[in-house]
């Protein structure tokens, strides 16, 4: 009976996690992970929390506890990086982040002794890399994805630089962030525990804004200034790491500096590239076959195996090879361009610029519509959403293309929303 009670609490938590667009498919491995990160009581309480940010008073009401009791529990959960707590208008707001990018990563962003990080790393590896259901759901469902690649700024020509918007530059995200923090790379830390890590820097995972504020507050990351951030970015460039960050234009919450061997996003791109699990940059490398000598440096450095060597089809040199690009696989990061010492590669603009969601709300709404979970965001029966927040979400929907608006309308079956969309289309 005890085992049944334990598992049912984690089953409720799993159901709660999957109400958000970025969920976690249930499996025995997931239950084992949750059991390491949450006590039975924690799982039961967290399963009751709203999707949207909430106050301690809201949690107290849901849990039927006093405000003091609720605040103590919330702070304890935040101190373990299960919840993110931020200050807004002088009040503390809490939210349960998704597993990724969220509390899965946070659990390995510092060395800690309260959990068995080696065992947790093995469970993450089995659940995410071996079983594949999670990584496919995270990176391969829908059109709008969690993350995007940033362009490798050192290889931008003067002409290309004119076409790079500020939000496409990792350096600009660093320099404009309200809060900036650095912690251990979750992917390489996990592989280190398994004896599979590469030699790329470990202390280089970047978080920004409210997430950075909370992680620094509870010791999961260290605060850094923009100057050190730019130095770390240069270190990432020197180690040929790809910048993979939140797929938004404003308020980017994270930028990972990814290697091809450890990073789960890069692994997803290699396995499911045709499904576009990562939003690319607006650039694509072009190959000058006359200048290419087939050295293979671009092939070796590409983290997603978008480059290959093929026959040059030169009767005078039957063994000669040249580089060939698989455009559907390519992130447009430009690392290969820097590696080529024969100027056989250069970045060019893609035929169509990649569209990036405005902010996290915009991205989450798009992901929810595409994954059939919009109603979970709007009709969250665990919290009375303010008119201001509801107006913001509806405002996002009304700015979407007609097809996305139709999907949204069908999912929540609201005459009110249908009339709003119809009136907007008549203008």
The 8 nearest C-alpha neighbors of each residue, nearest first, counted from 0:
[[1, 3, 2, 4, 5, 6, 7, 8],
 [2, 0, 4, 3, 5, 6, 7, 39],
 [1, 3, 5, 0, 4, 6, 7, 8],
 [4, 2, 0, 6, 1, 5, 7, 8],
 [5, 3, 1, 7, 2, 6, 0, 8],
 [6, 4, 2, 3, 8, 7, 39, 1],
 [5, 7, 9, 3, 8, 4, 10, 2],
 [6, 8, 10, 4, 9, 5, 3, 11],
 [9, 7, 43, 11, 6, 10, 5, 42],
 [10, 8, 12, 6, 11, 7, 42, 13],
 [9, 11, 7, 13, 12, 8, 6, 14],
 [12, 10, 14, 8, 9, 13, 46, 7],
 [11, 13, 46, 9, 15, 14, 10, 42],
 [14, 12, 10, 16, 15, 11, 9, 17],
 [13, 15, 11, 17, 12, 16, 10, 18],
 [14, 16, 12, 13, 46, 18, 17, 11],
 [17, 15, 13, 22, 14, 18, 19, 12],
 [18, 16, 22, 19, 14, 15, 23, 13],
 [17, 19, 15, 16, 375, 14, 20, 372],
 [18, 20, 17, 21, 22, 16, 50, 372],
 [21, 19, 367, 22, 366, 372, 18, 370],
 [22, 20, 19, 97, 137, 17, 23, 99],
 [21, 23, 17, 16, 19, 20, 24, 97],
 [22, 24, 133, 17, 25, 16, 13, 98],
 [23, 25, 133, 26, 22, 132, 17, 136],
 [26, 24, 29, 23, 13, 27, 30, 10],
 [25, 27, 29, 28, 30, 24, 126, 31],
 [26, 28, 30, 29, 31, 25, 32, 126],
 [29, 27, 31, 26, 30, 126, 32, 122],
 [28, 30, 32, 26, 31, 27, 25, 33],
 [29, 31, 33, 27, 28, 32, 34, 9],
 [30, 32, 28, 34, 29, 33, 27, 35],
 [33, 31, 29, 35, 34, 30, 28, 36],
 [32, 34, 36, 30, 35, 31, 37, 29],
 [33, 35, 31, 37, 32, 36, 30, 38],
 [36, 34, 32, 33, 37, 31, 114, 119],
 [35, 37, 33, 34, 32, 38, 114, 106],
 [38, 36, 34, 41, 33, 42, 35, 39],
 [37, 39, 41, 40, 42, 34, 36, 35],
 [38, 40, 42, 41, 5, 8, 37, 43],
 [39, 41, 43, 38, 42, 44, 8, 37],
 [42, 40, 38, 44, 43, 39, 37, 45],
 [43, 41, 39, 45, 40, 44, 37, 12],
 [42, 44, 40, 8, 46, 41, 45, 39],
 [43, 45, 41, 46, 47, 42, 40, 62],
 [44, 46, 42, 47, 48, 43, 41, 12],
 [45, 47, 12, 43, 15, 44, 48, 11],
 [48, 46, 45, 44, 49, 43, 61, 381],
 [47, 49, 45, 46, 50, 381, 58, 44],
 [50, 48, 381, 51, 382, 47, 379, 53],
 [51, 49, 48, 52, 19, 376, 379, 95],
 [50, 52, 49, 53, 94, 376, 382, 379],
 [53, 51, 94, 93, 92, 50, 49, 54],
 [52, 54, 93, 92, 57, 51, 94, 55],
 [55, 53, 92, 57, 56, 93, 58, 91],
 [54, 56, 58, 57, 70, 59, 69, 66],
 [57, 55, 59, 54, 58, 66, 60, 69],
 [56, 58, 60, 54, 59, 55, 53, 61],
 [59, 57, 55, 61, 60, 56, 62, 69],
 [58, 60, 64, 56, 69, 62, 57, 66],
 [59, 61, 63, 57, 58, 62, 56, 64],
 [62, 60, 58, 59, 63, 57, 47, 381],
 [61, 63, 59, 64, 60, 58, 44, 47],
 [64, 62, 60, 61, 59, 65, 58, 69],
 [65, 63, 59, 62, 68, 69, 66, 60],
 [64, 66, 68, 67, 59, 69, 63, 60],
 [65, 67, 69, 59, 68, 56, 70, 64],
 [66, 68, 70, 65, 69, 71, 64, 59],
 [69, 67, 65, 71, 66, 70, 64, 72],
 [70, 68, 59, 66, 72, 71, 67, 73],
 [69, 71, 73, 67, 72, 68, 55, 74],
 [70, 72, 68, 74, 69, 73, 75, 67],
 [73, 71, 75, 69, 70, 74, 76, 68],
 [74, 72, 70, 76, 75, 71, 69, 77],
 [75, 73, 77, 71, 76, 72, 78, 70],
 [74, 76, 72, 78, 73, 77, 71, 79],
 [77, 75, 73, 79, 74, 78, 81, 82],
 [78, 76, 82, 80, 74, 79, 75, 81],
 [77, 79, 75, 217, 76, 80, 74, 81],
 [78, 80, 77, 76, 81, 75, 217, 82],
 [81, 79, 77, 82, 78, 105, 102, 83],
 [80, 82, 76, 102, 79, 77, 95, 83],
 [83, 81, 77, 95, 80, 94, 76, 84],
 [82, 84, 94, 93, 77, 213, 95, 80],
 [85, 83, 93, 92, 213, 82, 91, 77],
 [84, 86, 92, 91, 209, 213, 87, 93],
 [85, 87, 91, 90, 89, 92, 88, 84],
 [88, 86, 90, 89, 91, 85, 92, 209],
 [89, 87, 90, 86, 91, 92, 85, 54],
 [88, 90, 87, 86, 91, 92, 85, 54],
 [91, 89, 87, 86, 88, 92, 54, 85],
 [92, 90, 86, 85, 87, 84, 54, 93],
 [91, 93, 54, 85, 53, 84, 52, 86],
 [94, 92, 84, 53, 52, 83, 54, 82],
 [93, 95, 52, 83, 82, 96, 53, 51],
 [94, 96, 82, 83, 97, 81, 93, 50],
 [97, 95, 101, 94, 102, 98, 82, 83],
 [96, 98, 101, 99, 21, 100, 95, 22],
 [97, 99, 101, 103, 102, 100, 96, 22],
 [100, 98, 101, 97, 103, 102, 104, 21],
 [99, 101, 98, 97, 104, 102, 103, 96],
 [102, 100, 99, 98, 96, 97, 103, 104],
 [101, 103, 105, 98, 104, 81, 106, 80],
 [104, 102, 98, 105, 106, 101, 99, 100],
 [105, 103, 185, 102, 106, 107, 101, 108],
 [104, 106, 102, 108, 107, 103, 80, 101],
 [105, 107, 104, 103, 108, 102, 80, 109],
 [108, 106, 185, 105, 109, 104, 188, 110],
 [109, 107, 183, 105, 182, 185, 106, 219],
 [110, 108, 107, 219, 183, 111, 182, 220],
 [109, 111, 107, 112, 108, 116, 183, 219],
 [112, 110, 113, 109, 114, 116, 107, 115],
 [111, 113, 114, 115, 110, 116, 109, 117],
 [112, 114, 111, 115, 116, 110, 79, 36],
 [115, 113, 112, 116, 111, 35, 36, 119],
 [114, 116, 118, 117, 119, 112, 113, 35],
 [117, 115, 119, 118, 114, 120, 107, 192],
 [116, 118, 120, 192, 119, 115, 121, 193],
 [119, 117, 121, 120, 116, 115, 122, 192],
 [118, 120, 116, 122, 117, 121, 123, 115],
 [121, 119, 189, 117, 123, 118, 122, 116],
 [120, 122, 124, 118, 119, 123, 125, 117],
 [123, 121, 119, 125, 124, 120, 126, 118],
 [124, 122, 120, 126, 121, 125, 127, 119],
 [123, 125, 121, 128, 122, 127, 126, 120],
 [124, 126, 129, 122, 123, 128, 127, 130],
 [127, 125, 123, 130, 124, 28, 122, 128],
 [128, 126, 124, 131, 134, 133, 123, 125],
 [127, 129, 124, 131, 125, 130, 126, 134],
 [130, 128, 125, 131, 127, 126, 124, 132],
 [129, 131, 126, 132, 128, 127, 125, 133],
 [132, 130, 134, 133, 127, 129, 128, 135],
 [133, 131, 135, 134, 130, 136, 24, 127],
 [134, 132, 136, 135, 131, 127, 24, 23],
 [133, 135, 137, 131, 136, 127, 132, 138],
 [136, 134, 139, 132, 138, 133, 137, 131],
 [137, 135, 133, 140, 134, 139, 138, 132],
 [138, 136, 134, 135, 133, 21, 139, 140],
 [137, 139, 276, 135, 136, 134, 140, 144],
 [138, 140, 276, 135, 274, 136, 137, 141],
 [141, 139, 136, 138, 137, 142, 135, 370],
 [142, 140, 369, 143, 370, 139, 366, 144],
 [141, 143, 144, 140, 369, 366, 275, 139],
 [144, 142, 366, 141, 365, 145, 362, 369],
 [143, 145, 146, 142, 138, 277, 276, 278],
 [144, 146, 246, 245, 143, 138, 147, 277],
 [147, 145, 246, 245, 244, 144, 277, 243],
 [148, 146, 278, 246, 277, 244, 243, 279],
 [147, 149, 243, 279, 280, 242, 278, 332],
 [150, 148, 242, 167, 280, 332, 168, 243],
 [149, 151, 332, 152, 280, 333, 148, 168],
 [152, 150, 333, 332, 153, 334, 154, 149],
 [151, 153, 155, 154, 150, 168, 333, 169],
 [154, 152, 155, 151, 337, 236, 156, 150],
 [155, 153, 152, 337, 151, 156, 336, 333],
 [156, 154, 152, 159, 153, 160, 157, 151],
 [157, 155, 159, 158, 160, 154, 346, 153],
 [156, 158, 160, 159, 155, 161, 162, 154],
 [157, 159, 156, 160, 161, 162, 155, 163],
 [160, 158, 156, 161, 162, 157, 155, 163],
 [159, 161, 157, 163, 162, 158, 155, 156],
 [160, 162, 159, 158, 163, 157, 164, 156],
 [163, 161, 159, 160, 164, 158, 348, 281],
 [164, 162, 160, 161, 167, 165, 159, 168],
 [163, 165, 167, 166, 162, 168, 161, 160],
 [164, 166, 167, 168, 171, 163, 172, 169],
 [165, 167, 248, 168, 164, 172, 171, 249],
 [168, 166, 165, 164, 149, 163, 169, 150],
 [169, 167, 170, 171, 166, 165, 149, 150],
 [168, 170, 172, 171, 173, 149, 167, 242],
 [171, 169, 173, 168, 172, 174, 229, 232],
 [170, 172, 174, 173, 168, 169, 165, 175],
 [173, 171, 169, 175, 170, 174, 176, 166],
 [174, 172, 170, 171, 176, 175, 225, 169],
 [173, 175, 171, 225, 172, 176, 170, 229],
 [174, 176, 172, 173, 171, 177, 225, 170],
 [177, 175, 178, 173, 174, 172, 207, 179],
 [178, 176, 208, 175, 179, 207, 209, 174],
 [179, 177, 208, 207, 176, 211, 212, 180],
 [178, 180, 207, 211, 223, 222, 206, 176],
 [181, 179, 222, 221, 211, 206, 223, 220],
 [180, 182, 205, 220, 204, 221, 203, 206],
 [183, 181, 220, 204, 108, 202, 203, 184],
 [182, 184, 202, 108, 201, 204, 109, 185],
 [183, 185, 204, 201, 186, 187, 188, 203],
 [184, 186, 188, 104, 107, 108, 187, 189],
 [187, 185, 189, 262, 188, 184, 261, 190],
 [186, 188, 190, 189, 196, 184, 261, 185],
 [189, 187, 191, 185, 190, 186, 184, 192],
 [188, 190, 120, 186, 187, 191, 192, 185],
 [189, 191, 196, 195, 193, 187, 192, 188],
 [192, 190, 196, 188, 194, 193, 189, 195],
 [191, 193, 117, 190, 189, 194, 188, 120],
 [194, 192, 190, 191, 195, 189, 121, 117],
 [193, 195, 191, 192, 196, 190, 189, 197],
 [194, 196, 190, 193, 191, 197, 192, 261],
 [197, 195, 190, 191, 187, 194, 261, 198],
 [196, 198, 199, 195, 187, 260, 261, 191],
 [197, 199, 200, 196, 201, 187, 238, 258],
 [198, 200, 197, 201, 238, 258, 240, 187],
 [201, 199, 202, 203, 198, 235, 238, 234],
 [200, 202, 184, 183, 203, 199, 187, 188],
 [203, 201, 183, 182, 200, 184, 204, 181],
 [202, 204, 201, 181, 183, 184, 182, 205],
 [205, 203, 184, 182, 255, 181, 183, 202],
 [206, 204, 181, 254, 253, 180, 255, 203],
 [207, 205, 253, 211, 180, 252, 179, 181],
 [206, 208, 179, 252, 211, 178, 253, 210],
 [209, 207, 178, 211, 210, 177, 252, 176],
 [208, 210, 212, 211, 85, 213, 207, 178],
 [209, 211, 213, 212, 208, 207, 214, 206],
 [210, 212, 207, 206, 214, 180, 209, 208],
 [213, 211, 209, 215, 210, 214, 216, 178],
 [212, 214, 216, 210, 215, 211, 84, 83],
 [215, 213, 219, 211, 217, 220, 216, 212],
 [216, 214, 220, 218, 221, 212, 217, 213],
 [215, 217, 213, 214, 218, 212, 219, 220],
 [218, 216, 78, 214, 215, 219, 213, 77],
 [217, 219, 215, 220, 216, 214, 221, 109],
 [218, 220, 214, 109, 217, 215, 108, 182],
 [221, 219, 182, 215, 181, 214, 218, 180],
 [222, 220, 180, 215, 181, 223, 182, 218],
 [221, 223, 180, 179, 215, 181, 220, 224],
 [224, 222, 180, 179, 227, 221, 228, 225],
 [223, 225, 226, 227, 228, 179, 222, 180],
 [224, 226, 228, 174, 227, 173, 229, 223],
 [227, 225, 229, 228, 224, 230, 174, 223],
 [228, 226, 230, 229, 225, 224, 231, 223],
 [227, 229, 225, 231, 226, 230, 232, 224],
 [230, 228, 232, 226, 231, 227, 225, 233],
 [231, 229, 227, 233, 228, 232, 234, 226],
 [232, 230, 234, 228, 233, 229, 227, 235],
 [231, 233, 229, 235, 234, 230, 228, 236],
 [234, 232, 236, 230, 235, 231, 237, 229],
 [235, 233, 231, 237, 232, 236, 230, 238],
 [234, 236, 232, 238, 240, 233, 237, 231],
 [235, 237, 233, 239, 234, 238, 240, 232],
 [236, 238, 234, 235, 239, 233, 240, 232],
 [237, 239, 235, 236, 240, 234, 199, 200],
 [240, 238, 236, 237, 235, 334, 241, 300],
 [239, 241, 257, 235, 258, 256, 238, 236],
 [242, 240, 257, 256, 243, 258, 239, 332],
 [241, 243, 256, 149, 255, 148, 254, 257],
 [244, 242, 148, 255, 254, 147, 241, 149],
 [245, 243, 254, 146, 253, 147, 255, 246],
 [244, 246, 146, 251, 247, 253, 145, 252],
 [245, 247, 146, 147, 145, 244, 355, 356],
 [248, 246, 358, 356, 357, 355, 245, 249],
 [247, 249, 357, 166, 358, 356, 355, 250],
 [250, 248, 358, 247, 251, 357, 166, 359],
 [249, 251, 252, 358, 248, 208, 247, 359],
 [250, 252, 245, 249, 253, 247, 207, 248],
 [253, 251, 207, 206, 250, 208, 245, 210],
 [254, 252, 206, 244, 205, 245, 251, 207],
 [253, 255, 244, 205, 243, 242, 206, 256],
 [254, 256, 243, 204, 242, 257, 244, 205],
 [257, 255, 242, 241, 240, 235, 243, 204],
 [256, 258, 241, 240, 262, 255, 242, 259],
 [257, 259, 240, 260, 262, 261, 302, 241],
 [258, 260, 302, 265, 261, 262, 303, 257],
 [259, 261, 258, 262, 197, 266, 302, 265],
 [262, 260, 186, 187, 259, 258, 263, 190],
 [263, 261, 186, 265, 264, 257, 258, 259],
 [262, 264, 266, 265, 267, 261, 186, 128],
 [263, 265, 267, 266, 262, 268, 277, 138],
 [264, 266, 268, 267, 262, 263, 259, 303],
 [265, 267, 263, 269, 264, 268, 270, 262],
 [268, 266, 264, 270, 265, 269, 271, 263],
 [269, 267, 272, 265, 271, 266, 270, 276],
 [268, 270, 303, 266, 267, 272, 271, 265],
 [271, 269, 267, 268, 272, 266, 273, 265],
 [270, 272, 268, 273, 274, 267, 269, 276],
 [273, 271, 268, 328, 275, 274, 269, 270],
 [272, 274, 275, 271, 327, 328, 276, 268],
 [273, 275, 272, 271, 139, 276, 140, 142],
 [276, 274, 272, 273, 277, 278, 139, 271],
 [277, 275, 138, 139, 274, 268, 144, 272],
 [278, 276, 147, 275, 146, 279, 144, 268],
 [279, 277, 147, 148, 146, 275, 276, 144],
 [280, 278, 330, 148, 147, 331, 277, 281],
 [279, 281, 331, 282, 148, 149, 150, 330],
 [280, 282, 352, 353, 349, 348, 279, 331],
 [283, 281, 348, 331, 349, 280, 347, 346],
 [282, 284, 331, 347, 346, 349, 348, 285],
 [285, 283, 346, 345, 347, 344, 286, 331],
 [286, 284, 345, 344, 346, 283, 347, 287],
 [285, 287, 344, 343, 288, 284, 345, 322],
 [286, 288, 343, 289, 290, 291, 344, 285],
 [289, 287, 291, 290, 286, 321, 343, 322],
 [290, 288, 287, 291, 343, 292, 286, 321],
 [289, 291, 343, 288, 287, 292, 341, 342],
 [292, 290, 288, 343, 293, 289, 321, 287],
 [293, 291, 294, 321, 290, 320, 319, 289],
 [292, 294, 321, 320, 295, 291, 322, 308],
 [293, 295, 292, 296, 291, 321, 297, 320],
 [296, 294, 298, 293, 297, 299, 308, 322],
 [297, 295, 299, 298, 294, 300, 338, 339],
 [296, 298, 335, 300, 295, 299, 301, 338],
 [299, 297, 306, 295, 296, 301, 307, 300],
 [298, 300, 296, 297, 301, 295, 302, 304],
 [299, 301, 297, 298, 302, 296, 335, 334],
 [300, 302, 298, 304, 303, 299, 297, 335],
 [303, 301, 259, 304, 300, 258, 265, 260],
 [302, 304, 269, 305, 301, 265, 268, 259],
 [305, 303, 306, 301, 302, 269, 298, 307],
 [304, 306, 325, 329, 328, 303, 324, 301],
 [307, 305, 324, 298, 304, 323, 325, 322],
 [308, 306, 323, 298, 322, 309, 324, 305],
 [307, 309, 322, 321, 323, 320, 293, 295],
 [310, 308, 320, 321, 322, 311, 307, 323],
 [309, 311, 320, 312, 319, 321, 308, 318],
 [310, 312, 320, 313, 321, 319, 309, 317],
 [313, 311, 310, 314, 317, 319, 320, 316],
 [312, 314, 316, 311, 315, 317, 319, 310],
 [315, 313, 317, 316, 312, 311, 318, 319],
 [314, 316, 313, 317, 312, 319, 318, 311],
 [317, 315, 313, 319, 314, 318, 312, 311],
 [318, 316, 314, 319, 313, 315, 312, 311],
 [319, 317, 316, 320, 310, 311, 313, 312],
 [320, 318, 316, 311, 317, 310, 313, 293],
 [321, 319, 310, 311, 293, 309, 308, 318],
 [322, 320, 293, 311, 308, 309, 291, 292],
 [321, 323, 308, 307, 293, 309, 306, 324],
 [322, 324, 307, 306, 308, 321, 309, 325],
 [325, 323, 306, 326, 305, 307, 322, 329],
 [324, 326, 305, 328, 327, 306, 329, 323],
 [325, 327, 329, 328, 324, 305, 283, 330],
 [326, 328, 325, 329, 273, 272, 275, 305],
 [329, 327, 272, 305, 326, 325, 330, 273],
 [328, 330, 326, 305, 331, 327, 325, 303],
 [331, 329, 279, 332, 280, 148, 328, 278],
 [330, 332, 283, 282, 280, 333, 329, 279],
 [331, 333, 150, 330, 151, 334, 149, 148],
 [334, 332, 336, 151, 335, 331, 150, 284],
 [335, 333, 336, 337, 332, 151, 239, 338],
 [334, 336, 297, 338, 333, 337, 301, 300],
 [337, 335, 344, 333, 334, 339, 338, 345],
 [336, 338, 335, 334, 339, 154, 333, 153],
 [339, 337, 335, 336, 297, 340, 296, 334],
 [338, 340, 336, 337, 341, 342, 335, 297],
 [341, 339, 342, 338, 337, 343, 336, 344],
 [340, 342, 343, 339, 290, 291, 344, 292],
 [343, 341, 344, 340, 339, 290, 345, 336],
 [342, 344, 287, 290, 291, 341, 286, 339],
 [345, 343, 286, 336, 342, 285, 284, 287],
 [344, 346, 284, 285, 336, 347, 343, 286],
 [345, 347, 284, 283, 282, 285, 333, 348],
 [348, 346, 282, 283, 284, 349, 345, 285],
 [349, 347, 282, 281, 283, 350, 346, 352],
 [348, 350, 282, 351, 281, 283, 352, 347],
 [349, 351, 348, 352, 281, 282, 347, 283],
 [350, 352, 349, 353, 281, 348, 354, 282],
 [351, 353, 281, 349, 354, 350, 348, 280],
 [352, 354, 281, 351, 355, 280, 279, 278],
 [355, 353, 352, 356, 281, 278, 351, 357],
 [354, 356, 247, 248, 246, 357, 353, 278],
 [357, 355, 247, 362, 358, 361, 248, 246],
 [356, 358, 248, 247, 361, 249, 355, 359],
 [359, 357, 247, 249, 361, 360, 356, 248],
 [358, 360, 362, 361, 363, 247, 357, 250],
 [361, 359, 363, 362, 358, 364, 392, 395],
 [360, 362, 364, 358, 359, 363, 356, 357],
 [363, 361, 359, 365, 356, 360, 364, 366],
 [362, 364, 366, 360, 365, 361, 367, 359],
 [365, 363, 367, 361, 366, 362, 360, 368],
 [366, 364, 362, 368, 367, 363, 369, 361],
 [365, 367, 363, 369, 364, 368, 143, 20],
 [366, 368, 372, 373, 364, 20, 370, 365],
 [367, 369, 373, 371, 365, 370, 366, 407],
 [370, 368, 366, 141, 367, 371, 365, 142],
 [369, 371, 367, 368, 372, 366, 141, 20],
 [370, 372, 368, 369, 367, 373, 410, 374],
 [373, 371, 367, 375, 374, 370, 368, 20],
 [372, 374, 367, 368, 376, 375, 371, 377],
 [373, 375, 377, 411, 376, 372, 378, 410],
 [376, 374, 373, 372, 378, 377, 379, 18],
 [377, 375, 373, 374, 379, 378, 50, 372],
 [376, 378, 374, 375, 379, 373, 389, 384],
 [379, 377, 375, 374, 380, 376, 373, 384],
 [378, 380, 381, 375, 377, 376, 382, 49],
 [381, 379, 382, 378, 383, 49, 375, 377],
 [380, 382, 49, 379, 48, 383, 47, 61],
 [383, 381, 380, 384, 49, 379, 57, 53],
 [384, 382, 385, 381, 380, 379, 378, 57],
 [383, 385, 382, 388, 386, 389, 379, 377],
 [384, 386, 387, 388, 389, 383, 390, 382],
 [385, 387, 389, 388, 390, 384, 391, 383],
 [388, 386, 390, 385, 389, 391, 384, 392],
 [389, 387, 391, 385, 390, 386, 392, 384],
 [390, 388, 386, 392, 391, 387, 393, 385],
 [389, 391, 387, 393, 388, 392, 394, 386],
 [392, 390, 394, 388, 389, 393, 387, 395],
 [393, 391, 395, 389, 394, 390, 388, 396],
 [394, 392, 396, 390, 395, 391, 389, 397],
 [393, 395, 391, 397, 392, 396, 390, 398],
 [394, 396, 392, 393, 398, 397, 361, 391],
 [397, 395, 393, 399, 398, 394, 404, 392],
 [396, 398, 394, 395, 399, 393, 420, 404],
 [397, 399, 395, 396, 394, 400, 404, 393],
 [398, 400, 396, 397, 403, 404, 401, 395],
 [399, 401, 403, 402, 404, 398, 397, 396],
 [402, 400, 404, 403, 405, 399, 424, 406],
 [403, 401, 405, 404, 400, 406, 399, 407],
 [402, 404, 406, 405, 401, 400, 399, 407],
 [405, 403, 401, 407, 402, 406, 399, 408],
 [404, 406, 408, 402, 403, 407, 401, 409],
 [407, 405, 403, 409, 404, 408, 410, 402],
 [406, 408, 404, 410, 405, 409, 368, 403],
 [407, 409, 405, 406, 410, 412, 411, 404],
 [410, 408, 412, 406, 407, 411, 405, 413],
 [409, 411, 407, 408, 412, 406, 374, 371],
 [410, 412, 374, 413, 408, 409, 407, 373],
 [413, 411, 409, 408, 410, 414, 416, 417],
 [412, 414, 415, 416, 411, 417, 408, 409],
 [413, 415, 417, 416, 418, 412, 408, 419],
 [414, 416, 413, 418, 417, 419, 420, 412],
 [415, 417, 419, 413, 418, 414, 420, 408],
 [418, 416, 414, 420, 419, 415, 421, 408],
 [419, 417, 421, 415, 416, 420, 422, 414],
 [420, 418, 416, 422, 417, 421, 423, 415],
 [419, 421, 423, 417, 418, 422, 416, 424],
 [422, 420, 418, 424, 423, 419, 417, 425],
 [423, 421, 419, 425, 424, 420, 418, 426],
 [422, 424, 420, 421, 425, 426, 419, 397],
 [423, 425, 421, 422, 426, 420, 401, 419],
 [426, 424, 422, 423, 421, 420, 419, 418],
 [425, 424, 423, 422, 421, 420, 419, 397]]
